[in-house]
Amino acid sequence: MEPQLLHEVTDAVATVVVHHPAKRNAMTAGMWRSLPPLLDSLATDPRVRALVLTGAGGTFCAGADISTLRGSPDEAQRLAVRAEEALATFPKPTLAAVRGHCVGGGAQLAAACDLRFAEAGALFGVTPAKLGIVYPASATRRLVSLVGPATAKYLLFSGELIDTERALRTGLVDEVLPEGELDKRVAEFTRTLAARSQLTQAAAKEFADGRTDRDAHWTEQARGSGDTAEGVAAFLERRAPRFTWSVSASG
């Protein structure tokens, strides 16, 4: 099978799989290029309430396919940044499910997700210093926001890999699962995400990411959504809420 991004939608969760096992799921130029339109399609799909990004087999993503850097490193980086930004601005909750190596461009993609769950034994690294590459400003700022400037500098200056214990301690990952339990936990957690209010999630995502010009927009969305009334009624009636506001329908 050619290197590609696979995807499926099951139980309101879209799963995108980085599939290039011959090179530990390294991202080719074509794979970087295909991610933004794929995410655009999933963002407007009314079936999708959350998205999981993962890698085929026993590794997440070993970075960019180095052969793509021989021709035009600047173009390769532009493609990676465009993909990273498309993932970071995806309007529904995103979760990176990480096994094995999550390095370079793989770490860039994982950091662009809202959350990161990792299987024990995974390794994380940000490795541009090994190649003489200037790490993109957007990716650097995102890394600093996750782990703080000291750990970001440690990773960027050295290119050293860190284990899941340190990744959890520094905030690079949110949960570490024992071997064999990652898929179960991800399925359980994304079911929880899919059951919650998309209105709450979409507004919280923008606010948490620092957007400051949409307060009035979200106030208006909340006023007309019916989600608050439904949430309160469901709580009082001791039943599961049936939230109806959706990113897809809101435009």
C-alpha positions in Angstrom: 0.0 0.0 0.0 1.2 3.5 -0.9 2.0 6.0 1.9 -1.3 7.6 2.7 -3.7 8.9 5.3 -6.5 6.4 6.0 -9.7 7.4 7.8 -13.0 6.0 9.0 -15.9 7.3 11.0 -17.4 5.1 13.7 -19.8 6.1 16.5 -19.3 9.8 15.8 -15.5 9.6 16.0 -13.3 10.1 12.9 -10.0 8.2 13.1 -7.2 9.3 10.8 -4.3 6.8 10.5 -0.8 7.8 9.3 0.1 4.8 7.1 3.6 4.5 5.9 4.9 1.5 7.9 8.0 0.9 5.7 9.4 4.2 7.2 7.8 4.1 10.6 4.9 6.2 9.3 7.1 9.1 8.2 5.1 11.8 6.4 5.7 12.2 2.7 4.9 15.5 0.8 1.8 13.9 -0.5 0.6 12.9 3.0 1.2 16.4 4.3 -0.6 17.9 1.3 -3.6 15.6 1.8 -4.3 16.3 5.5 -5.9 19.8 5.2 -8.6 18.8 2.7 -9.3 15.6 4.6 -9.8 17.6 7.8 -12.0 20.1 6.0 -14.2 17.3 4.9 -14.4 15.8 8.4 -15.1 19.2 10.0 -18.3 19.6 8.0 -19.4 15.9 8.3 -22.4 15.9 10.7 -21.5 12.4 11.8 -18.2 13.5 13.3 -18.1 14.9 16.9 -14.4 14.1 17.7 -11.3 13.1 15.8 -8.5 10.7 16.7 -5.1 10.9 15.0 -2.9 7.8 15.2 -0.3 5.8 13.4 -0.4 2.4 11.7 1.0 -0.5 13.6 3.3 0.1 16.6 4.4 3.6 16.0 2.8 7.0 15.7 4.9 9.0 13.2 8.7 9.2 12.9 8.6 12.6 11.4 8.9 13.8 7.8 10.2 11.4 5.2 13.8 12.8 4.9 13.9 12.1 1.2 11.3 14.9 0.8 13.8 17.4 2.2 16.3 16.8 -0.6 14.5 18.8 -3.2 12.9 21.8 -1.5 13.2 21.9 2.3 11.3 25.2 2.4 8.4 23.7 0.5 8.4 20.6 2.7 8.2 22.9 5.8 5.4 24.9 4.3 3.4 21.7 3.7 4.0 20.6 7.3 2.9 23.9 8.8 -0.2 24.0 6.6 -1.1 20.5 7.9 -0.3 21.4 11.5 -2.5 24.6 11.4 -5.4 22.7 9.8 -5.2 20.2 12.6 -4.9 22.9 15.3 -7.9 24.8 14.0 -10.1 21.7 13.5 -13.3 22.9 15.2 -14.1 19.6 17.1 -12.0 17.9 19.8 -8.9 16.2 18.5 -6.9 13.5 20.3 -3.5 12.0 19.3 -3.2 8.3 20.3 0.5 7.6 20.4 2.5 4.4 20.4 6.2 4.0 19.7 8.0 6.9 18.2 6.4 10.4 18.0 9.3 12.4 16.6 9.9 15.5 14.5 6.9 16.1 12.3 5.0 13.5 14.3 5.5 15.4 17.5 4.4 18.5 15.5 1.1 16.9 14.6 0.6 15.5 18.1 1.1 18.9 19.6 -1.4 20.4 17.2 -4.1 18.0 18.7 -6.1 19.2 21.7 -5.1 16.1 23.7 -2.5 13.4 23.6 -2.8 9.9 25.1 0.2 7.6 24.9 1.0 4.0 25.5 3.8 3.3 28.0 7.1 3.0 26.1 6.3 5.7 23.6 9.2 8.1 22.8 8.8 11.8 22.0 11.4 14.1 20.3 11.6 17.4 18.5 14.6 16.9 16.2 15.2 19.8 13.8 18.6 20.5 15.4 19.8 17.2 14.1 19.1 18.4 10.6 20.0 22.1 10.8 16.3 23.1 10.3 14.7 26.1 11.8 11.6 24.8 13.6 8.5 26.8 12.5 7.4 29.6 14.7 3.9 28.3 15.0 5.1 24.9 16.1 7.6 26.4 18.5 4.9 28.6 20.2 2.6 25.6 20.4 5.2 23.5 22.0 6.1 26.2 24.5 2.4 26.6 25.4 2.3 22.8 26.2 5.5 22.2 28.1 6.8 25.7 29.0 10.0 27.4 27.7 12.5 25.3 29.6 11.3 21.9 28.4 10.7 23.3 24.9 14.3 24.5 24.8 15.6 21.2 26.1 13.7 19.3 23.3 14.6 21.8 20.5 18.2 22.4 21.5 19.2 18.8 22.0 16.9 16.7 19.8 16.9 14.1 22.5 14.0 11.7 22.9 12.0 11.7 26.2 9.9 8.8 27.6 6.3 8.8 28.5 7.0 9.5 32.2 8.8 12.8 31.4 6.3 13.6 28.7 3.4 13.3 31.2 5.3 15.3 33.9 6.0 18.2 31.5 2.5 18.3 30.0 3.4 17.0 26.6 0.9 14.1 27.1 -2.3 14.0 29.1 -2.5 10.3 29.9 -0.2 7.3 29.8 -1.8 3.9 29.4 -0.3 0.4 30.1 0.6 -1.6 27.0 -2.5 -3.0 25.4 -4.9 -0.5 26.9 -4.6 2.6 24.7 -7.3 1.7 22.2 -9.8 0.9 24.9 -9.2 4.2 26.8 -9.3 6.3 23.6 -12.6 4.7 22.6 -14.0 5.3 26.1 -12.9 8.9 26.3 -14.0 9.8 22.7 -17.4 8.4 23.5 -17.5 10.8 26.4 -16.4 13.7 24.1 -19.1 12.7 21.6 -21.8 12.8 24.2 -21.0 16.4 25.4 -22.1 19.7 24.0 -20.3 20.6 20.8 -21.3 24.2 21.5 -19.3 24.2 24.8 -16.4 22.4 23.2 -16.1 24.6 20.1 -16.3 27.8 22.2 -13.8 26.5 24.8 -11.4 25.5 22.1 -11.3 28.9 20.6 -11.0 30.6 24.0 -8.3 28.2 25.2 -6.3 28.8 22.0 -6.3 32.5 22.7 -8.9 33.9 20.4 -10.4 37.1 21.8 -12.7 38.4 19.1 -15.6 35.9 19.3 -17.2 36.5 22.7 -20.3 38.0 21.1 -20.5 35.2 18.5 -20.5 32.5 21.1 -23.0 34.4 23.3 -25.3 34.5 20.3 -24.8 30.9 19.5 -25.5 29.8 23.1 -28.7 31.9 23.1 -30.1 30.3 20.1 -28.8 26.7 20.5 -31.1 25.2 23.1 -28.2 23.2 24.5 -28.3 24.9 27.9 -32.0 24.3 28.3 -31.5 20.7 27.2 -28.6 20.2 29.6 -30.4 21.5 32.6 -33.6 19.5 31.8 -31.6 16.3 31.3 -29.8 16.9 34.6 -33.1 17.4 36.5 -34.7 14.5 34.8 -31.7 12.3 35.4 -31.2 11.3 31.8 -28.6 11.7 29.1 -28.8 15.1 27.3 -29.5 15.2 23.6 -27.5 18.2 22.5 -28.4 19.5 19.0 -26.0 22.4 18.3 -23.3 21.3 15.8 -20.3 22.8 14.2 -21.5 21.5 10.8 -24.9 23.2 11.1 -23.7 26.5 12.6 -21.8 27.5 9.4 
